[in-house]
Amino acid sequence: MTVGMIAFHYPRPAHFDEFVARVHRVRDAFLGTPGCMSADVWTTPDDEAVVSTVTWESDEAFAASFAAVKESAGDDIVFDERESRAREITTLRSR
């Protein structure tokens, strides 16, 4: 079963470009983990949100990948004052 994740991040305008770079670093970290099939970074046309998408081969790959990235990416995955509101994260499973 393929697993996906979509995350909407809402950086404050003064930190938007910095935040895009931050999410790209996290994407690169995910892509370096076993079982990660794809990872992309998007922005909404109004530059209100940075959207990241990631897919994995399985629940096990998702869990292992997320744990590895949490360890290696450090502050890049922590919610902080550069964001104007809470992230919206949805996990998906193929059927």
C-alpha atoms as an extended CHARMM CRD file, in Angstrom:
* protein
*
        95  EXT
         1         1  MET       CA              0.0000000000        0.0000000000        0.0000000000  PROA      1               0.0000000000
         2         2  THR       CA              1.4380000000        3.3740000000       -1.0130000000  PROA      2               0.0000000000
         3         3  VAL       CA              1.4160000000        6.1060000000        1.6460000000  PROA      3               0.0000000000
         4         4  GLY       CA              1.2560000000        9.8090000000        0.9160000000  PROA      4               0.0000000000
         5         5  MET       CA              1.4740000000       12.9800000000        2.9260000000  PROA      5               0.0000000000
         6         6  ILE       CA              0.3450000000       16.4880000000        2.0410000000  PROA      6               0.0000000000
         7         7  ALA       CA              1.4140000000       19.3270000000        4.3200000000  PROA      7               0.0000000000
         8         8  PHE       CA              0.2870000000       22.9410000000        4.0960000000  PROA      8               0.0000000000
         9         9  HSD       CA              2.6650000000       25.3610000000        5.8080000000  PROA      9               0.0000000000
        10        10  TYR       CA              1.7740000000       29.0240000000        6.3670000000  PROA      10              0.0000000000
        11        11  PRO       CA              4.9420000000       31.0980000000        6.7050000000  PROA      11              0.0000000000
        12        12  ARG       CA              4.7460000000       34.7580000000        7.6240000000  PROA      12              0.0000000000
        13        13  PRO       CA              5.3280000000       36.9450000000        4.5140000000  PROA      13              0.0000000000
        14        14  ALA       CA              8.7250000000       38.1460000000        5.7410000000  PROA      14              0.0000000000
        15        15  HSD       CA              9.9050000000       34.5120000000        5.9260000000  PROA      15              0.0000000000
        16        16  PHE       CA              8.2630000000       33.1080000000        2.8000000000  PROA      16              0.0000000000
        17        17  ASP       CA             11.3750000000       32.6030000000        0.6340000000  PROA      17              0.0000000000
        18        18  GLU       CA             13.3790000000       31.3210000000        3.6040000000  PROA      18              0.0000000000
        19        19  PHE       CA             10.5810000000       28.8740000000        4.3530000000  PROA      19              0.0000000000
        20        20  VAL       CA             10.4830000000       27.5990000000        0.7620000000  PROA      20              0.0000000000
        21        21  ALA       CA             14.2120000000       26.8630000000        1.0430000000  PROA      21              0.0000000000
        22        22  ARG       CA             13.6070000000       25.1720000000        4.3970000000  PROA      22              0.0000000000
        23        23  VAL       CA             10.9460000000       22.8820000000        2.9280000000  PROA      23              0.0000000000
        24        24  HSD       CA             13.2450000000       22.0570000000       -0.0130000000  PROA      24              0.0000000000
        25        25  ARG       CA             15.8990000000       20.8820000000        2.4880000000  PROA      25              0.0000000000
        26        26  VAL       CA             13.3380000000       18.6200000000        4.1490000000  PROA      26              0.0000000000
        27        27  ARG       CA             12.2420000000       17.3150000000        0.7340000000  PROA      27              0.0000000000
        28        28  ASP       CA             15.8450000000       16.4430000000       -0.0990000000  PROA      28              0.0000000000
        29        29  ALA       CA             16.1890000000       14.6350000000        3.2250000000  PROA      29              0.0000000000
        30        30  PHE       CA             13.0450000000       12.5760000000        2.5390000000  PROA      30              0.0000000000
        31        31  LEU       CA             14.2720000000       11.6980000000       -0.9540000000  PROA      31              0.0000000000
        32        32  GLY       CA             17.4440000000       10.2650000000        0.5740000000  PROA      32              0.0000000000
        33        33  THR       CA             15.5610000000        7.7120000000        2.6630000000  PROA      33              0.0000000000
        34        34  PRO       CA             14.7360000000        4.1370000000        1.6200000000  PROA      34              0.0000000000
        35        35  GLY       CA             11.1820000000        3.6770000000        0.3940000000  PROA      35              0.0000000000
        36        36  CYS       CA             10.5430000000        7.3440000000       -0.4300000000  PROA      36              0.0000000000
        37        37  MET       CA              9.1460000000        7.3730000000       -3.9550000000  PROA      37              0.0000000000
        38        38  SER       CA              8.7410000000       11.1230000000       -4.4910000000  PROA      38              0.0000000000
        39        39  ALA       CA              8.7460000000       14.4530000000       -2.7020000000  PROA      39              0.0000000000
        40        40  ASP       CA              7.8140000000       17.8550000000       -4.0750000000  PROA      40              0.0000000000
        41        41  VAL       CA              7.4690000000       21.4440000000       -2.9070000000  PROA      41              0.0000000000
        42        42  TRP       CA              4.6840000000       23.7130000000       -4.1670000000  PROA      42              0.0000000000
        43        43  THR       CA              3.4380000000       27.2010000000       -3.3860000000  PROA      43              0.0000000000
        44        44  THR       CA             -0.0610000000       28.5830000000       -3.7210000000  PROA      44              0.0000000000
        45        45  PRO       CA             -0.5120000000       31.3280000000       -6.3580000000  PROA      45              0.0000000000
        46        46  ASP       CA             -1.0710000000       33.9480000000       -3.6450000000  PROA      46              0.0000000000
        47        47  ASP       CA              2.1250000000       32.9080000000       -1.7930000000  PROA      47              0.0000000000
        48        48  GLU       CA              0.0520000000       32.2110000000        1.3070000000  PROA      48              0.0000000000
        49        49  ALA       CA              1.1180000000       28.5900000000        1.6950000000  PROA      49              0.0000000000
        50        50  VAL       CA              4.0190000000       26.2790000000        0.9850000000  PROA      50              0.0000000000
        51        51  VAL       CA              2.7330000000       22.7950000000        0.2140000000  PROA      51              0.0000000000
        52        52  SER       CA              4.8510000000       19.6810000000        0.4450000000  PROA      52              0.0000000000
        53        53  THR       CA              3.9030000000       16.2650000000       -0.8870000000  PROA      53              0.0000000000
        54        54  VAL       CA              5.7010000000       12.9930000000       -0.2260000000  PROA      54              0.0000000000
        55        55  THR       CA              4.9330000000        9.3810000000       -1.1750000000  PROA      55              0.0000000000
        56        56  TRP       CA              6.3690000000        6.1670000000        0.2420000000  PROA      56              0.0000000000
        57        57  GLU       CA              6.2050000000        2.5050000000       -0.7160000000  PROA      57              0.0000000000
        58        58  SER       CA              4.6010000000        1.4260000000        2.5860000000  PROA      58              0.0000000000
        59        59  ASP       CA              3.6110000000        2.3850000000        6.1200000000  PROA      59              0.0000000000
        60        60  GLU       CA              6.9290000000        0.9800000000        7.3190000000  PROA      60              0.0000000000
        61        61  ALA       CA              8.8900000000        3.1290000000        4.8550000000  PROA      61              0.0000000000
        62        62  PHE       CA              6.8430000000        6.1800000000        5.9080000000  PROA      62              0.0000000000
        63        63  ALA       CA              7.5730000000        5.6080000000        9.5980000000  PROA      63              0.0000000000
        64        64  ALA       CA             11.2830000000        4.9290000000        9.0810000000  PROA      64              0.0000000000
        65        65  SER       CA             11.7020000000        7.8470000000        6.6760000000  PROA      65              0.0000000000
        66        66  PHE       CA              9.9050000000       10.2970000000        8.9460000000  PROA      66              0.0000000000
        67        67  ALA       CA             11.9980000000        9.2060000000       11.9500000000  PROA      67              0.0000000000
        68        68  ALA       CA             15.2390000000        9.5870000000        9.9640000000  PROA      68              0.0000000000
        69        69  VAL       CA             14.2940000000       13.0160000000        8.6440000000  PROA      69              0.0000000000
        70        70  LYS       CA             13.1990000000       14.1930000000       12.0820000000  PROA      70              0.0000000000
        71        71  GLU       CA             16.6490000000       13.2190000000       13.3410000000  PROA      71              0.0000000000
        72        72  SER       CA             18.6200000000       14.7450000000       10.4500000000  PROA      72              0.0000000000
        73        73  ALA       CA             16.5670000000       17.8430000000        9.5580000000  PROA      73              0.0000000000
        74        74  GLY       CA             16.3480000000       19.1630000000       13.1080000000  PROA      74              0.0000000000
        75        75  ASP       CA             14.9180000000       22.6770000000       13.2410000000  PROA      75              0.0000000000
        76        76  ASP       CA             13.7360000000       22.5580000000        9.6330000000  PROA      76              0.0000000000
        77        77  ILE       CA             10.7160000000       20.4710000000       10.6240000000  PROA      77              0.0000000000
        78        78  VAL       CA              9.8250000000       22.2700000000       13.8600000000  PROA      78              0.0000000000
        79        79  PHE       CA              6.8650000000       24.6780000000       13.9480000000  PROA      79              0.0000000000
        80        80  ASP       CA              8.0600000000       28.1030000000       15.0890000000  PROA      80              0.0000000000
        81        81  GLU       CA              7.3490000000       31.8410000000       15.0230000000  PROA      81              0.0000000000
        82        82  ARG       CA              8.1330000000       32.0790000000       11.2960000000  PROA      82              0.0000000000
        83        83  GLU       CA              4.7400000000       30.4720000000       10.6690000000  PROA      83              0.0000000000
        84        84  SER       CA              1.5070000000       32.4240000000       11.0000000000  PROA      84              0.0000000000
        85        85  ARG       CA             -0.7080000000       29.4590000000       11.8330000000  PROA      85              0.0000000000
        86        86  ALA       CA             -0.6210000000       25.7410000000       12.4830000000  PROA      86              0.0000000000
        87        87  ARG       CA              0.3350000000       23.3860000000        9.6830000000  PROA      87              0.0000000000
        88        88  GLU       CA             -2.2960000000       21.2070000000        8.0670000000  PROA      88              0.0000000000
        89        89  ILE       CA             -0.9330000000       17.7110000000        7.4960000000  PROA      89              0.0000000000
        90        90  THR       CA             -2.8710000000       14.8630000000        5.9550000000  PROA      90              0.0000000000
        91        91  THR       CA             -1.6520000000       11.2900000000        5.5170000000  PROA      91              0.0000000000
        92        92  LEU       CA             -3.1280000000        9.2690000000        2.6560000000  PROA      92              0.0000000000
        93        93  ARG       CA             -3.1520000000        5.5840000000        1.7200000000  PROA      93              0.0000000000
        94        94  SER       CA             -3.7560000000        4.1120000000       -1.7140000000  PROA      94              0.0000000000
        95        95  ARG       CA             -6.5440000000        1.5850000000       -2.2290000000  PROA      95              0.0000000000
